[in-house]
Amino acid sequence: MSDCILWPADHIKPNGFGWTMHQGKVVYAHRLVMGFPDGPVGHTCHDEAAKRGECAGGSTCLHRRCVNREHLKTMTHAENLLASPHT
């Protein structure tokens, strides 16, 4: 897997996700990169790291800032919750 591409630190919400303005609204950067799909966008980089015990998730998780399209996957809400033991 290629490296994460992290959204700039000056545009991070308190929950750890990157944000930007799009058409006058604040939007999550990872959703913008994926073209605003109907369902959640999961970070496979986090899922894999969490399974290896390398990331506990939460607002300080750097994977939440990742906007590498190769690391993002549209999924259902249930799939997103089950993809990683830690969110």
Secondary structure as GFF3:
##gff-version 3
##sequence-region A 1 87
A	DSSP	three_ten_helix	9	11	.	.	.	ID=ss1
A	DSSP	beta_strand	19	22	.	.	.	ID=ss2
A	DSSP	beta_strand	25	28	.	.	.	ID=ss3
A	DSSP	alpha_helix	29	33	.	.	.	ID=ss4
A	DSSP	beta_strand	41	43	.	.	.	ID=ss5
A	DSSP	alpha_helix	44	51	.	.	.	ID=ss6
A	DSSP	three_ten_helix	62	65	.	.	.	ID=ss7
A	DSSP	three_ten_helix	69	71	.	.	.	ID=ss8
A	DSSP	beta_strand	72	74	.	.	.	ID=ss9
A	DSSP	alpha_helix	77	82	.	.	.	ID=ss10
###
